[in-house]
Amino acid sequence: MSVDGFVFVDLETTGTRAAEHEILEIGFALYSVDLEPVERFEMLAVTTGTAVLIERVRNDPAYDFITRMHTKNGLFAELEKQLVTLGDNVPEDLSGYESEIVDILARWGVDESTPLCGCSHRMDREFLDRWLPKVEAMFSYRMIDARSFCEAGAILDAGRTAERLQLVDEYGTANHRVAEDIHYAANLLRVFHDRAPIPFGA
C-alpha cells in the first residue's frame, strides 16, 4: 500500500557534501493528505566514531559554523549524552538505524511511488544514498521541496510570499534540529496551499 499523504525527511550533518561529511541526526514524519501530522520519529545517529567526529569538528576552524550551530541548538550535547547512556552498546555504524527506518517507512506504506518531502532535498538525498542507501532506494525519484515554493513565489509575487513566510515564522522557525525543521517544511507547504500553519507539536 502506498502512502496516503506526505513523508518528510530532515538530516543534520557535519557539512553539505555527503562524500566528506557525516549524519548526526535523522528525522522522518508522516503527514496526512491535508498536511496534518500523523506520526514522526527522530534518532541521534550515534556510532563508535561519534566522539572523535565531534572533537574533530570542534577543533577545525573550517567547521566553526557547524560547531556554533550544533552547540547552540544542543545537538552536540545530546549526542555526547547518548554516548554515555549507551556505554558499551554504541553501534559501529548506521546499519542498525537503517533497518529500523526501513521498517517504519514500510509500515507507513512508502514505496517507489512515494515522493520525498522537505527542504534542501538534493543534499538530503545525497546523504541518504551515501549513508542509508536502503532508505533512499525506497522512494520515488520525485521530490517535493517546500523551499521551491518560496523561490518561485519570490519571483511571481514577492509581497504575498513575504507575508506567507512571516506567518510561518510565527509558528516556529527552522533551527537545524530535525523535528522542528520538518515541522517548518510542512508549514511552508501548508501556507502555499492556502492552509493555516500549525504550532509545533500540534
N, C-alpha and C positions, 0 to 999 in steps of 0.2 A: 504494500500500500504506500503510495507516495504521500508527501506531506500536504496537509490541507492548511496552508498558511505559509509562514516565512521562518527560515532558520538563519540566525545571525551568528557571526563569529567575531571575536576580537582576540588578538595576541599582544602581549607585552614582551618586548625583546631587548637585547643589548644594542641594537642598531637596526639599520634598514636593509642590510644585504644578507640574505639567507645563507650565502656561501661562507660568510665570515662571522656572522653573529648568531646568537642562540636565543631560544624561547625561555622566558621567565614565568609567564602566567598564561593560562589558556581559558577561554570562555566561549560557551555556545548558549544560545537561547532560542526557544521555540515561541513564536507568536502566532495568533490566530489570523484568519483571513481579514479580520477587522483591525489587525495590528494591536491586539490586546495580548499582554504577556501570559503565557501558559506555563512554561517551565524554563528554568535556567540552571546551569551549573558552571562553576569555575574551579580551577585547580592550579595550585602552585607547581610549577614544573621543576621540582627539586630532584637532583641526582647527586651521585657521589662527587661530581665535578663542580657543583654549585658554589661551594665555599671559595674555592680557588678562583672561579669565574668572577664572583663579586669582588674579591680582593683585587684581581687584575684590573677590573673596570674602575674601581675606586682610585687606583694608583696610576692610571694612564690619563694624562691631560686631554687626550683625544676624546675621552668618554666623559668629559666634565658635565656636559648637558644631561647625559643619561644618568650619571651619578646624582646630580642635583634633583632631577625629576623623580627618580625612584626612591630617593631618601625622603623627599617632601611628601610623596603620596604613600609612604610606608611599605612599599613592596619589598625593598631590601631587608627591612626589619622582619617582615613576615616570613620571608624565605629563610632567614637565619634562625628564626624561632622554630620553623618547621623542621629544619635540620636537627635541632636539638630534640624535638619531640620524637622524631623517627629513630634517632640513635643509630643502631646498627642495621636498621631496616630501610635505610635510604636506597632507592633503586639505582642501578648503574646507568640506566639510560631512560629514554621516554617510551620504550616499547609497552610497558605496563599501562601507562597513561593512554597510549594509543588504543589499546584493546578496550579499555573502559569507555573511551569516547565513541569508538565504533559501535559498541553495544547500545549505548544511549541513543545515538543517532539512528541506528536501525530500528529501535523501539519507536522513535518519533516518526518513522516512515521515510527517512531520507533514502533516495535512490538517484539514479543517473539523470532523472528529470528535475531534480531539486536544485534551483539556483542558490548560491551562497550570498547572504545579505550582510551589510555592514558598511564600513568605511575603509579606505586605503587597501582595497582588495588585491591590487597587484602584489603588494608586499606580503599580505597575509597568505595568499595562495602560494607564493614562492616559499615562504617558511613552512607551510603545511607540506608542500611537495618535498622539501629537503628533510624535515624532521619528523613528520607524521604522514607519510605518503598514503597509507591505507585510508586515512581520514579524507585527504584531498581527493582521492580517487572515487569516493562515494558520491560526489556532487557533479552536477551538470557543469559544462564549460561556461555556462551563462552566469553572470553576476548581477546583483542589484546593489549598486554603490550609492548610498544615500547622499554622499558628497556631490555626486554628479548633478543632482537636482539643484544644489546650491550654486554650482558653477554655471549651469545653464540659466538658472534664474537671475544671476547677477548680470547676465547679458540681455536676457529677454525683458526683465522687469526688476531693475535694481532696487527701487524703492520698496516694492512689495516683498522682495526677497529679504531685505534687511529687517523688515517688520517681522517676518516669519522666524528669522534666526534669533531675533531678540526675544520672541515669545518662547522659543525652545530653550534659550539660556535661562529663562525664569524657572524652568523645571529641572535644571541640572546641566552642567557643562561637562565636556569630556575632561577627565583628569588622569588619563593614562593608567587606569585600572579597568580590567575587562568588563566587570558588571556595569559600572557607570557608563563606560564608552558604548557598550551595546545599547543601553537604555537611550543614550543620546542619539545614536544612529536611528533607532526605532522612532523616536520623536521627530527627527528630521523627515522621515518618510510620512509620518502622520500629518505634519503641518503642510507638506507639499501635496497632500491628497485631501486637504480640507477637513482634517480631523484635529481636534484639540490635543496638545501634548498632555502627557500624564506624569504624575510625580514618580520618582524612583521608588521602587518597592510596591507600587500600586498593583 
